[in-house]
Amino acid sequence: MTSFASGNSNNLLPENYIFPEIDTEEYDVKVRQYLNIMAIAVNSKDSGLYNNEEVLTGQQFLPTFSTQTATNMNFRDVFRMVVDFGALPNAATKSVAHGIVTTQDYSIVKLYGVATDPGVTTITSALPIPFLNVGAPGNGVQLDMDATNINISTTSAAFTVYTRCFVVIEYIKTV
């Protein structure tokens, strides 16, 4: 099994390593190659950090080419930020600043959230954001983002029990 560095995009690490005799130049080169493969594979894994500051995720987004005739691909880094949105609004729109200073070259690649009704002693309910109540058409929660804010709109006061909401934004900085 090879790593991303060897041309295999699944970035899994080799399970077996074959080393030449210790204390040879070939051994030193092989160790350095394996360490490089491991570093590339580990660095390209999704970090799992969900922070209220910009975090480099380790994800690599669709490649671009450095020139029209180039054969080398340049993948774009994906960044993540979490916004603590607080309570859902009462049949209205609520806006919370996200703090990302964007340019025209930024693209949002994921925008999602979850709201929680914390209950008294245990979680009563959790709701994905955006949400559409198929049993009651037109009754839902909409999520969108602009240059300054995360905006959540609700169509029913029934959502005010969801007093805890987090929104995750993942984006690239180069189109």
Accessible surface in RSA format (square Angstrom, percent):
REM  Atomic radii and reference values for relative SASA: ProtOr
REM  Chains: A
REM  Algorithm: Lee & Richards
REM  Probe-radius: 1.40
REM  Slices: 20
REM RES _ NUM      All-atoms   Total-Side   Main-Chain    Non-polar    All polar
REM                ABS   REL    ABS   REL    ABS   REL    ABS   REL    ABS   REL
RES MET A   1   126.37  65.4  62.67  41.5  63.70 151.7  73.07  62.1  53.30  70.6
RES THR A   2    65.75  46.8  63.36  64.2   2.39   5.7  55.89  75.1   9.86  14.9
RES SER A   3     0.00   0.0   0.00   0.0   0.00   0.0   0.00   0.0   0.00   0.0
RES PHE A   4    67.36  33.7  60.34  37.4   7.02  18.3  60.34  36.6   7.02  20.1
RES ALA A   5    48.60  44.7   9.67  14.9  38.93  88.6  17.99  25.3  30.61  81.1
RES SER A   6    64.15  54.2  25.30  33.8  38.84  89.5  23.02  49.0  41.13  57.6
RES GLY A   7    71.98  88.8   0.00   N/A  71.98  88.8  39.00 107.0  32.98  73.9
RES ASN A   8    52.67  36.3  46.79  45.2   5.88  14.2  14.67  35.3  38.00  36.7
RES SER A   9    91.33  77.2  68.55  91.5  22.78  52.5  32.32  68.8  59.01  82.7
RES ASN A  10    64.16  44.2  48.08  46.5  16.08  38.7  36.91  88.8  27.25  26.3
RES ASN A  11    22.08  15.2  22.02  21.3   0.07   0.2   1.28   3.1  20.80  20.1
RES LEU A  12    77.10  42.9  76.44  54.7   0.67   1.7  77.10  54.1   0.00   0.0
RES LEU A  13    65.85  36.7  55.66  39.8  10.19  25.6  55.66  39.1  10.19  27.4
RES PRO A  14    18.22  13.3  12.20  11.1   6.02  21.9  12.20  10.1   6.02  37.4
RES GLU A  15   140.56  80.7 108.98  82.4  31.59  75.2  41.82  80.9  98.74  80.6
RES ASN A  16   126.63  87.3 107.99 104.4  18.64  44.9  31.06  74.7  95.58  92.4
RES TYR A  17    69.20  32.3  43.23  24.6  25.97  67.6  40.39  30.4  28.81  35.5
RES ILE A  18   142.01  80.8 137.76 102.6   4.25  10.2 140.65 101.3   1.36   3.7
RES PHE A  19    92.98  46.5  65.36  40.5  27.62  71.9  65.58  39.8  27.40  78.4
RES PRO A  20    33.54  24.4  15.23  13.9  18.31  66.5  29.03  24.0   4.51  28.1
RES GLU A  21   142.17  81.6 130.06  98.4  12.11  28.8  51.87 100.3  90.30  73.7
RES ILE A  22   120.87  68.8 105.14  78.3  15.74  37.9 105.14  75.7  15.74  42.7
RES ASP A  23   137.21  96.1  97.84  97.4  39.37  93.1  40.87  96.2  96.35  96.1
RES THR A  24    59.09  42.0  46.92  47.6  12.17  29.0  54.96  73.8   4.12   6.2
RES GLU A  25   147.39  84.6 132.44 100.2  14.95  35.6  53.11 102.7  94.29  77.0
RES GLU A  26   113.92  65.4 105.93  80.1   7.99  19.0  40.48  78.3  73.44  60.0
RES TYR A  27    60.96  28.5  60.96  34.7   0.00   0.0  27.50  20.7  33.47  41.3
RES ASP A  28    65.16  45.6  63.99  63.7   1.17   2.8  19.45  45.8  45.71  45.6
RES VAL A  29    70.25  46.2  69.45  62.9   0.80   1.9  70.12  60.9   0.13   0.3
RES LYS A  30    67.94  33.1  67.88  41.7   0.06   0.1  20.93  18.8  47.01  50.1
RES VAL A  31    40.43  26.6  40.01  36.2   0.42   1.0  40.32  35.0   0.11   0.3
RES ARG A  32   156.44  65.7 150.19  76.6   6.24  14.9  53.07  72.5 103.37  62.6
RES GLN A  33    89.54  50.1  84.65  61.9   4.89  11.6  33.28  70.8  56.25  42.7
RES TYR A  34    30.08  14.0  30.08  17.1   0.00   0.0  17.91  13.5  12.17  15.0
RES LEU A  35   102.61  57.1  98.80  70.7   3.80   9.6  99.13  69.6   3.48   9.4
RES ASN A  36    82.49  56.9  77.19  74.6   5.30  12.8  19.21  46.2  63.28  61.2
RES ILE A  37    27.41  15.6  27.41  20.4   0.00   0.0  27.41  19.7   0.00   0.0
RES MET A  38    61.60  31.9  61.60  40.8   0.00   0.0  31.86  27.1  29.74  39.4
RES ALA A  39    48.43  44.5  39.43  60.9   8.99  20.5  47.90  67.5   0.53   1.4
RES ILE A  40    57.33  32.6  53.96  40.2   3.38   8.1  56.61  40.8   0.73   2.0
RES ALA A  41     0.78   0.7   0.68   1.0   0.10   0.2   0.78   1.1   0.00   0.0
RES VAL A  42    93.19  61.3  86.26  78.1   6.93  16.7  87.10  75.7   6.08  16.5
RES ASN A  43   109.58  75.6  90.81  87.8  18.77  45.2  29.02  69.8  80.56  77.9
RES SER A  44    24.67  20.8  12.71  17.0  11.96  27.5  14.60  31.1  10.07  14.1
RES LYS A  45    89.75  43.8  84.06  51.6   5.68  13.5  67.71  60.9  22.04  23.5
RES ASP A  46    76.77  53.8  50.86  50.6  25.91  61.3  30.32  71.4  46.44  46.3
RES SER A  47    52.13  44.0  18.21  24.3  33.92  78.1  28.01  59.6  24.12  33.8
RES GLY A  48    49.87  61.5   0.00   N/A  49.87  61.5  28.08  77.1  21.79  48.8
RES LEU A  49   107.04  59.6 106.00  75.8   1.04   2.6 107.04  75.2   0.00   0.0
RES TYR A  50   119.58  55.8  86.09  49.0  33.48  87.1  59.63  44.8  59.94  73.9
RES ASN A  51    65.28  45.0  60.14  58.1   5.13  12.4  10.39  25.0  54.89  53.1
RES ASN A  52   111.60  77.0  92.19  89.1  19.41  46.7  22.74  54.7  88.86  85.9
RES GLU A  53   114.60  65.8 112.11  84.8   2.49   5.9  35.28  68.2  79.32  64.8
RES GLU A  54    75.52  43.4  49.98  37.8  25.54  60.8  18.83  36.4  56.69  46.3
RES VAL A  55    17.50  11.5  13.48  12.2   4.01   9.7  17.50  15.2   0.00   0.0
RES LEU A  56    95.32  53.1  79.56  56.9  15.76  39.6  79.56  55.9  15.76  42.4
RES THR A  57     0.12   0.1   0.00   0.0   0.12   0.3   0.12   0.2   0.00   0.0
RES GLY A  58     9.79  12.1   0.00   N/A   9.79  12.1   9.45  25.9   0.34   0.8
RES GLN A  59    36.04  20.2  31.27  22.9   4.78  11.4  23.28  49.5  12.77   9.7
RES GLN A  60    78.12  43.7  48.24  35.3  29.88  71.1  19.49  41.5  58.63  44.5
RES PHE A  61    60.37  30.2  57.90  35.9   2.47   6.4  60.37  36.6   0.00   0.0
RES LEU A  62   119.21  66.4 113.26  81.0   5.96  15.0 114.99  80.8   4.22  11.4
RES PRO A  63    44.28  32.3  28.61  26.1  15.68  57.0  28.61  23.6  15.68  97.4
RES THR A  64    41.90  29.8  37.26  37.8   4.64  11.1  31.11  41.8  10.79  16.3
RES PHE A  65   109.20  54.6  86.23  53.4  22.97  59.8  86.23  52.3  22.97  65.7
RES SER A  66    64.80  54.8  31.90  42.6  32.90  75.8  32.74  69.7  32.06  44.9
RES THR A  67    80.35  57.1  69.05  70.0  11.30  26.9  74.97 100.7   5.38   8.1
RES GLN A  68   186.22 104.1 152.20 111.2  34.01  81.0  61.56 131.0 124.65  94.5
RES THR A  69   127.69  90.8 100.54 101.9  27.15  64.7  82.27 110.5  45.42  68.7
RES ALA A  70    25.06  23.0   5.67   8.7  19.39  44.1  14.84  20.9  10.22  27.1
RES THR A  71   130.39  92.7 105.39 106.8  25.00  59.6  76.33 102.5  54.07  81.7
RES ASN A  72    85.85  59.2  78.22  75.6   7.63  18.4  42.66 102.7  43.19  41.7
RES MET A  73   102.65  53.2  77.92  51.6  24.73  58.9  60.78  51.7  41.87  55.5
RES ASN A  74    64.22  44.3  60.45  58.4   3.78   9.1  24.09  58.0  40.13  38.8
RES PHE A  75    69.97  35.0  46.34  28.7  23.63  61.5  46.34  28.1  23.63  67.6
RES ARG A  76    32.06  13.5  28.51  14.5   3.54   8.4  12.48  17.1  19.57  11.9
RES ASP A  77    61.05  42.8  54.49  54.2   6.56  15.5   4.03   9.5  57.02  56.9
RES VAL A  78     1.75   1.2   1.75   1.6   0.00   0.0   1.75   1.5   0.00   0.0
RES PHE A  79    32.40  16.2  32.40  20.1   0.00   0.0  32.40  19.6   0.00   0.0
RES ARG A  80     0.57   0.2   0.57   0.3   0.00   0.0   0.00   0.0   0.57   0.3
RES MET A  81    17.98   9.3  17.98  11.9   0.00   0.0  15.42  13.1   2.56   3.4
RES VAL A  82    19.70  13.0  17.79  16.1   1.91   4.6  17.79  15.5   1.91   5.2
RES VAL A  83    10.30   6.8   7.32   6.6   2.98   7.2  10.30   9.0   0.00   0.0
RES ASP A  84    94.13  65.9  74.82  74.5  19.31  45.7  28.10  66.1  66.02  65.8
RES PHE A  85     3.00   1.5   0.00   0.0   3.00   7.8   0.46   0.3   2.54   7.3
RES GLY A  86    24.74  30.5   0.00   N/A  24.74  30.5  24.70  67.8   0.05   0.1
RES ALA A  87    38.52  35.4  34.19  52.8   4.33   9.9  34.19  48.1   4.33  11.5
RES LEU A  88     6.73   3.7   0.00   0.0   6.73  16.9   0.00   0.0   6.73  18.1
RES PRO A  89    14.92  10.9   5.89   5.4   9.02  32.8  14.92  12.3   0.00   0.0
RES ASN A  90    92.43  63.7  76.47  73.9  15.96  38.4  20.23  48.7  72.20  69.8
RES ALA A  91    58.59  53.9  32.74  50.5  25.86  58.8  33.04  46.5  25.56  67.7
RES ALA A  92    50.27  46.2  38.62  59.6  11.65  26.5  50.27  70.8   0.00   0.0
RES THR A  93    83.76  59.6  54.42  55.2  29.33  69.9  34.58  46.4  49.18  74.3
RES LYS A  94    63.67  31.1  59.36  36.4   4.31  10.3  47.49  42.7  16.18  17.2
RES SER A  95    59.65  50.4  32.31  43.1  27.35  63.0  17.42  37.1  42.24  59.2
RES VAL A  96    34.94  23.0  31.01  28.1   3.93   9.5  34.94  30.4   0.00   0.0
RES ALA A  97    67.64  62.2  48.48  74.8  19.15  43.6  48.48  68.3  19.15  50.7
RES HIS A  98     8.81   4.8   0.71   0.5   8.10  20.7   1.64   1.7   7.17   8.3
RES GLY A  99    62.99  77.7   0.00   N/A  62.99  77.7  40.59 111.4  22.40  50.2
RES ILE A 100    12.14   6.9   3.69   2.7   8.45  20.4   6.86   4.9   5.28  14.3
RES VAL A 101   131.47  86.5 116.86 105.8  14.61  35.2 120.76 104.9  10.71  29.0
RES THR A 102    45.98  32.7  23.78  24.1  22.20  52.9   9.13  12.3  36.85  55.7
RES THR A 103    81.65  58.1  64.47  65.4  17.18  41.0  72.08  96.8   9.57  14.5
RES GLN A 104   172.96  96.7 135.77  99.2  37.20  88.6  55.75 118.7 117.22  88.9
RES ASP A 105    68.06  47.7  68.06  67.7   0.00   0.0   6.01  14.1  62.05  61.9
RES TYR A 106    45.91  21.4  28.57  16.3  17.34  45.1  10.56   7.9  35.34  43.6
RES SER A 107    40.75  34.4  34.85  46.5   5.90  13.6  20.46  43.6  20.29  28.4
RES ILE A 108    71.16  40.5  42.50  31.7  28.66  69.1  42.50  30.6  28.66  77.8
RES VAL A 109    43.64  28.7  11.20  10.1  32.45  78.2  17.98  15.6  25.66  69.6
RES LYS A 110    96.80  47.2  88.93  54.6   7.87  18.7  59.44  53.5  37.36  39.8
RES LEU A 111    49.20  27.4  26.87  19.2  22.33  56.1  26.87  18.9  22.33  60.1
RES TYR A 112    79.90  37.3  79.90  45.5   0.00   0.0  69.88  52.5  10.02  12.3
RES GLY A 113     4.15   5.1   0.00   N/A   4.15   5.1   1.35   3.7   2.81   6.3
RES VAL A 114    72.80  47.9  70.31  63.6   2.49   6.0  70.31  61.1   2.49   6.8
RES ALA A 115     0.00   0.0   0.00   0.0   0.00   0.0   0.00   0.0   0.00   0.0
RES THR A 116    18.45  13.1  18.45  18.7   0.00   0.0   0.90   1.2  17.55  26.5
RES ASP A 117    20.84  14.6  20.84  20.7   0.00   0.0   0.03   0.1  20.81  20.8
RES PRO A 118    37.92  27.6  30.65  27.9   7.27  26.4  30.81  25.4   7.12  44.2
RES GLY A 119    31.70  39.1   0.00   N/A  31.70  39.1  12.94  35.5  18.76  42.0
RES VAL A 120   154.20 101.5 117.66 106.5  36.55  88.1 122.48 106.4  31.72  86.0
RES THR A 121   129.72  92.3  89.88  91.1  39.85  95.0  74.50 100.1  55.22  83.5
RES THR A 122    98.77  70.3  87.57  88.8  11.21  26.7  66.83  89.8  31.94  48.3
RES ILE A 123   106.59  60.7  88.72  66.1  17.87  43.1  88.72  63.9  17.87  48.5
RES THR A 124    92.76  66.0  61.03  61.9  31.73  75.6  54.03  72.6  38.74  58.6
RES SER A 125    39.32  33.2  31.12  41.5   8.19  18.9  23.35  49.7  15.96  22.4
RES ALA A 126    63.00  57.9  37.24  57.5  25.76  58.6  37.56  52.9  25.44  67.4
RES LEU A 127    11.45   6.4  11.20   8.0   0.25   0.6  11.20   7.9   0.25   0.7
RES PRO A 128    78.30  57.1  77.18  70.4   1.12   4.1  77.53  64.0   0.77   4.8
RES ILE A 129     3.01   1.7   0.00   0.0   3.01   7.2   0.09   0.1   2.91   7.9
RES PRO A 130    81.67  59.5  68.82  62.7  12.85  46.7  69.19  57.1  12.48  77.6
RES PHE A 131    55.08  27.6  45.30  28.1   9.78  25.4  50.16  30.4   4.91  14.1
RES LEU A 132   117.61  65.5 101.92  72.9  15.69  39.4 101.92  71.6  15.69  42.2
RES ASN A 133    45.99  31.7  44.59  43.1   1.40   3.4   1.77   4.3  44.22  42.7
RES VAL A 134   130.88  86.1 108.12  97.9  22.77  54.9 112.42  97.7  18.47  50.1
RES GLY A 135    70.27  86.7   0.00   N/A  70.27  86.7  38.70 106.2  31.57  70.7
RES ALA A 136    37.69  34.7  33.19  51.2   4.50  10.2  37.69  53.1   0.00   0.0
RES PRO A 137   118.97  86.7  92.88  84.7  26.09  94.8  95.28  78.7  23.69 147.2
RES GLY A 138    57.58  71.0   0.00   N/A  57.58  71.0  41.84 114.8  15.75  35.3
RES ASN A 139    35.30  24.3  34.28  33.1   1.03   2.5  11.44  27.5  23.86  23.1
RES GLY A 140     8.39  10.3   0.00   N/A   8.39  10.3   7.41  20.3   0.98   2.2
RES VAL A 141     4.83   3.2   0.00   0.0   4.83  11.6   1.05   0.9   3.78  10.3
RES GLN A 142   105.45  59.0 102.11  74.6   3.34   8.0  32.20  68.5  73.25  55.6
RES LEU A 143    19.93  11.1   1.73   1.2  18.19  45.7   1.73   1.2  18.19  49.0
RES ASP A 144    52.14  36.5  50.21  50.0   1.93   4.6  30.14  70.9  22.00  21.9
RES MET A 145    39.72  20.6  10.47   6.9  29.25  69.6  10.47   8.9  29.25  38.8
RES ASP A 146    70.37  49.3  59.20  58.9  11.17  26.4  44.02 103.6  26.35  26.3
RES ALA A 147    74.42  68.4  54.99  84.9  19.43  44.2  59.88  84.3  14.54  38.5
RES THR A 148    83.48  59.4  79.15  80.2   4.33  10.3  53.04  71.2  30.44  46.0
RES ASN A 149    36.55  25.2  36.55  35.3   0.00   0.0   0.00   0.0  36.55  35.3
RES ILE A 150     0.00   0.0   0.00   0.0   0.00   0.0   0.00   0.0   0.00   0.0
RES ASN A 151    16.83  11.6  16.69  16.1   0.14   0.3   5.42  13.1  11.41  11.0
RES ILE A 152     0.00   0.0   0.00   0.0   0.00   0.0   0.00   0.0   0.00   0.0
RES SER A 153    28.24  23.9  27.33  36.5   0.91   2.1  18.52  39.4   9.72  13.6
RES THR A 154     9.21   6.5   0.00   0.0   9.21  21.9   0.00   0.0   9.21  13.9
RES THR A 155    85.40  60.7  53.83  54.6  31.58  75.3  59.55  80.0  25.86  39.1
RES SER A 156    27.25  23.0  22.22  29.6   5.03  11.6  12.99  27.7  14.26  20.0
RES ALA A 157    53.55  49.2  45.37  70.0   8.19  18.6  45.63  64.3   7.93  21.0
RES ALA A 158    67.65  62.2  45.00  69.4  22.65  51.5  57.97  81.6   9.67  25.6
RES PHE A 159    12.57   6.3  12.57   7.8   0.00   0.0  12.57   7.6   0.00   0.0
RES THR A 160    51.49  36.6  41.87  42.5   9.62  22.9  21.48  28.8  30.02  45.4
RES VAL A 161    78.95  52.0  71.33  64.6   7.62  18.4  77.71  67.5   1.24   3.4
RES TYR A 162    23.40  10.9  23.40  13.3   0.00   0.0   4.78   3.6  18.63  23.0
RES THR A 163    71.08  50.6  56.92  57.7  14.16  33.8  49.72  66.8  21.36  32.3
RES ARG A 164   104.19  43.7 102.86  52.4   1.33   3.2  32.47  44.4  71.72  43.5
RES CYS A 165     0.02   0.0   0.00   0.0   0.02   0.0   0.02   0.0   0.00   0.0
RES PHE A 166    88.73  44.4  87.59  54.3   1.14   3.0  87.59  53.1   1.14   3.3
RES VAL A 167     0.00   0.0   0.00   0.0   0.00   0.0   0.00   0.0   0.00   0.0
RES VAL A 168    13.20   8.7  13.20  12.0   0.00   0.0  13.20  11.5   0.00   0.0
RES ILE A 169     0.00   0.0   0.00   0.0   0.00   0.0   0.00   0.0   0.00   0.0
RES GLU A 170     1.64   0.9   1.64   1.2   0.00   0.0   0.00   0.0   1.64   1.3
RES TYR A 171     0.55   0.3   0.55   0.3   0.00   0.0   0.12   0.1   0.43   0.5
RES ILE A 172     3.66   2.1   3.66   2.7   0.00   0.0   3.66   2.6   0.00   0.0
RES LYS A 173    68.74  33.5  58.76  36.1   9.99  23.8  30.37  27.3  38.37  40.9
RES THR A 174    78.77  56.0  78.05  79.1   0.72   1.7  48.80  65.5  29.97  45.3
RES VAL A 175   100.42  66.1  76.42  69.2  23.99  57.8  80.10  69.6  20.31  55.1
END  Absolute sums over single chains surface
CHAIN  1 A    10836.3       8527.0       2309.4       6465.1       4371.3
END  Absolute sums over all chains
TOTAL         10836.3       8527.0       2309.4       6465.1       4371.3
